[in-house]
């Protein structure tokens, strides 16, 4: 049977009219599904028992479930999420003193081949459905209230997978998450992170979603970036820059460059100067992200002097730079570490 959450509100209305019911039944069911994140047709108590039975004969709900929950010493929570077909993804709740952030996945595995990322070692099995993405957010919102006594405040599409490779479902999930009839969360507190697919960045700019954009950059030297992220040889930095300019023109939102500094790879002055030149061409800021080892020894976190050199030169050039310390490293929940280890 088909998951009822694949139906739009208009399709739900058509369905209930075909049953001889009033169109307003569609809004009732839509609220149960997207606002209350209900996973049981039987629990839709403002529908008659007969109507619930008729719906259940044609449709079901395929919710996610927590296969394994791990807690870090820093408060981070990693969910090993089981999907209806038995496949697994991971999502993370990241708490700070002022906010809680949900890091959600968009694919089972990943379509890309970034050398430093554990998820890239996994074969891409499939894209996540809209409801599977929304379920992750609703789950972490409940956990935030349970463990930290406050609702979820921020969402980042930085989990498993490349969001732009699941474009349609990611965009629709954002609409469901931000819709007052859905989860009703602020679009301004959502960040979509991409490794850089120019055509899709432009498409996202045209969606008028009001979300933020982060680009996984790691080097502004073409040859070096292609070695770190081999797929990127299809997407030159000039094309990416053109798409980022389009993004800024359409949305007015500055771009965040996500940037890991690795020992012996991109920790020299030439790397910093190239990054400065790139940043100067588009309103942007830089997040220096602490690298999280994935066990192969190829990429090592740079030393403190190299990190401080980046900060010093970027600030001197007038570029905003923040150092993002990783959370959840002890449970493989930090950036780049999501690889379903909890399921092994």
N, C-alpha and C positions, 0 to 999 in steps of 0.2 A: 504494500500500500504506500501511497505518497504521503510525505510529511506535510501536514496542513500549513506549516509555516512557509512553504514555498509559494503559497497563494498571496497575491497582493490584496489590498483592501477591496478594490473593485472586483477582483475575482471572487473574493469571499461573498460580496453582495450578490453577484450573479449566482453563486452556488446556493445561497439561502433562498433567493427568489425561486430558483428551480425546485426547491423543496416545498414551496408554498408558504415560506416564512417571510416576515417583514424584513426589509433591507437593514434595519437597525441591529439585527442580530449579528451582522458582520462586524460592526463596531464593538459590540460586546466581546466577541471572540478575539478580535484584534487586540483589545486591551488586555485580555487574559494572556495572550501569547507574547506580546512585545512590551507592555508596560509592567505587568506583574511577573513576566517570565515563567508562566505556569507550564508545567510539563505533563499535565494529565487532563484529558478531555473530561473525564468523570468529575473532576473538581470544579468545573465551570458551573457554579451553583446557581447562577441567574438564568440558566437554560433548563428547560424541562428534561426530565430523565429520558423521555422518549426521543427528544431531539439529540441529546448527548449520545444515545445509543445509535441513532441513525448516522451521526457524524463518524462515530468510531467504526462503523462498518465500512467506511470509505477512506478514512484518513487516520494517521497516527502522528505521534510526536516522537522524534528521535533526539532526546537530550544528550548532552555530554555527561560524563561522570568522572569523579576523581578516582583514578586508579591508585595513585600514591601521592601523599602530601608530605613534603619535607620542610623543616624549619631551620633556618640558618641562625647562627649565634647573633647576627646583627638584626634579626627580626624578619628578614626576607622569607617569603613563603613560595615554594615551587610546587606547582600542581602538575602531576603526570595525568593528563586528561585523556580518557578513553572515549573514542567516537563510536557511533552506533555499529560500524562495521569492524570494530576491534582494533583499528589503527590508533596510534598514540601521537599526541603532540604535548608540548609543555607550555605553560603560562606562568607568569611570576607576579606576585604582589611585592612591591618595593616600598617600604615605609620610611618616612623621615619624620622629624619633629613637627613639620607643618603640613605634610600631605601624604597621601598614599597613591601610588602609581600602579596601573595594570600594564604589564608587558604581554601583549597577546600575539598569538601565532596566526598566520594566514595560509600556510601550506603544511602538508605532511611531508617533511623533508624540505628540500629547497631546489629551485630550478637553476641556481647559479653555482659557481665553483670558487668562491673566495678561499684563498689558501689558508687563512688564519682562523676560519670559522668551523666549529665542530658540526654545525647543522649541515654545512655544505658537503660533509662526508656522507650524508644520508641520501639515498635515492629519493627523488621527488615521487611520492606515491599518488597524491592528488591534491587539488585545491580544497580548502575548507569552504563549506556552505555558509551562507549569510547567518543562519541561526547558530551555527557552531562558533562563529566569531562572536556574536552577540552573547551567547551563553557564557563564554569565557569572561566577558566584562561583567555580566550579572553575577557570576560566581565570585569574582574577586571583590565586587562591591559588597556582597554578603560577608565575605571573609574580613574585609576592612572594618565593617561594623562590628563583627563578632570579636575580632582580636585587638582592634585599635580604637573602637568606640567612635568611629567617624566614617562617613561615606567615602567612597572612592572619589578622588579629586582629579586625577590625570590618567590618560590612556596613551600608550605608545605602541605603534605597530612595529615592534622591534624584536618580536619573538621568532619562531621558526618560519622560514620562507621569505620570499621577496613579494611584498604587497602588490607591486605593480604587475606581477605575473599572475595575480588573481584579482585583476582590476575591478571587474564588474561586481564581484561579491564583496570586496573590501569597501567599495563606494556605497553599495546598498546597505552594508552593515553599519557604516557611519551614519547614514540617514536614519536607520532604526535606532541607533544609540542616541542620537541627538534630537529625534522627533519627540515633542511633548507627549504624544500618544505612545511613544516607545519608552526608552529608559530616561529620556529627558535630560541628558548630560550636555555640558557645554562643548561646542565644537572648538572653541578657543583653547580648550585643555586637551585636545587630541593632536598627536604628532604622527604623521606617516613618514616612516624612514625607508629610503630607497637607495639601492646601490647605483642608480643612475641610468634610467631608460628614457631618453629625451622625449620621445613621442608620448609616452604615458604621463610624464610630468606636465606636459602641455595640456593633455586631456584633463588631468586632475585640476589644473588651474581653471579650466572652463566649467567645472562642476559647481562652483560657488558654494563649497562646503564650509569655508571659513576655518579650515584646519591648518595646522602648521606643517612645514616640510623640513625634513632633515635628509642630508645627502651623506652617505658613507663614502668619504673621499680617500683618506689615508696617504695619498700622494698627489701633488699637482704636477708631477713630472710624468709625462705620458708613458714612457717605456717602463718606468718603475711601477706605476699603477697597474699596468697590464700584467706585470709579473705577480703582483700581490692579488689582483682580481682578474684572472685570465679572460673572463667573458667580456671585460671592458674594452678589449681591442675592437669590438664592434661599435662602440659608442665613444668616439673621441671626446676629449675634454672640451674642445671648442663647441661641439654639438650640445654637450651637457650644459655648458655655460649659456648658450643661446636659449635653451629651455628654461633655465633658472631666471634669466632676464624676463622671459615671457611670464613665468610664475609671478615674479615681483610686480610686473606691470598690471597683471590681472587681479592680484590679491592684495598687494600692498604689504605682504608679510615677508620679513627678512628670512633668509635661508640659514639653517644651522648646518655647519660642516662637522660631521663626526670624524674624528681623526685619532687613530692609535699611533704612537711613536714606538718603533721597535729598534732594538739595539743592532747597529750595523746595517740597517735597511733604509730607514728614513730619518736618521737622527743627526744629520749634518746641516751646516749652514745653507748649503744649496737647496736642501729640502724646505727649509723655513722660508727662504727668499722666494721660491716657487709658489709656496702656499700664500704668502703675502701678495704676490702679483695676482694670483687667482682671486683672492678675497677682495682686492681693490676694485674688481670689475663688476661687483654685484653687492648690494647691501646684505651683509652676512655677519655671523659670529662663528666662533670655533669652539667646539667642545673637545678637549683633549681627554680621551677615554683610556682609562687604565686597562692594559691588556690582560686577558685572562688565559693562562696556558691551557692548551687542549691535549697535551701529552706527547707531541711529536718533536719538541725541542727546536723546531725550525725558527719559530718566532719567539723572541724574548723581550720582556718589558725593558724599555730604555732605562738608563740610570737617571738619578734625580737631576744631575747637572744638565743633561740633555733636555729634560722636561722643562726645567727652569729657563733654559736658553730659548725654547719655543715661546714660553710665556713672555719673557722679557722683550724679544724682538717683535712679537705680534702686538703687544701693548704699545711699544715705541712707534709702531706703524699706525696706531689708532684703531686697531682691530680688537673687538671684545673677545676675550678668551676665558673659558672656564675649565677647570680641571674636574672631571667627573670620576670620583672614586667608585670602583665597582662594589656592588653589594651581592651577597649570596654566593661568594666564590667557594665556600666550604661545602656547598651542596650542588655545585656545578649549575648554578642558576644565574651566573653573571653573563654579561654581554659576550656573545660568541660561543658560549659553552652548552647551549641547549642541544642535546643530542639523544634524548630518551634513555639516558644512562640508568634512570630509576627503573626502567622496565627490563633491564638485563638480568 
